């Protein structure tokens, strides 16, 4: 099977464990092969309402999206103790923008991530947040209205793998996913 003209092959593994390395490779491509000032990254099981996404004021910030604020009532700029899905504990964890909902990075933020060394987490979005979190010169923003308004993320525990038919259903519903298979809380 050939590669279409709108695909870019990256020199990295294409499995779940390699997500941080894929993110790093995507950002290297972004920096070296485009003149764009921002990149939007999201999981491949995320529905994006492009019209609403393009209306966000992302160009004001180096790093923006829907933050994963754990525990509840956490705030950007304030660290907390976090135990990830594999039992690893991060003592001074910074909030991070969820890859499930997607996030924007400026060229400045992408450069910092690319030059930060080896990924320190299996979760690419968590890793990106830990690299950028301590940087006071990075402008960060959390879009509270993002979730289930601009993007929707497929909920694997309920929905399993997403099918092209289920994604088509979203388009038929005018860009609004229906049902509990989409992460709606």
WODAUR-V802251 format. One line per field, one symbol per residue. ss: DSSP state (H for helix, E for strand, - for the rest). burial: b if it has 24 or more other C-alpha atoms within 12 Angstrom, else e. A space follows every 10 residues. Layout:
ss = ???
burial = ???
This chain:
ss = ---------- -----HHHHH HHHHHHHHHH HHH----EEE E----EEE-H HHHHH--HHH --EEE-EE-- ---------E EEE-----EE EEE--EE--- --EEEEHHHH HHHH------ ---HHHHHHH HHH------E EE----E--- EEEE-HHHH- ---HHHHHHH HH-------- -E---
burial = eeeeeeeeee eeeeeeeebb bbbbbbbbbb beeeeebbbb bbbebbbbbe eebeebebbe bbbbbbbbbb eeeeebbeeb ebeeeeeeee eebbbbbbbb bbbbbbbbbb bbbbeeeebe bbbbbbbbbb bbbeeeebbb bbbeebbbbb bbbbbeeeee ebeeebbeeb eeeebbbeee bbbee
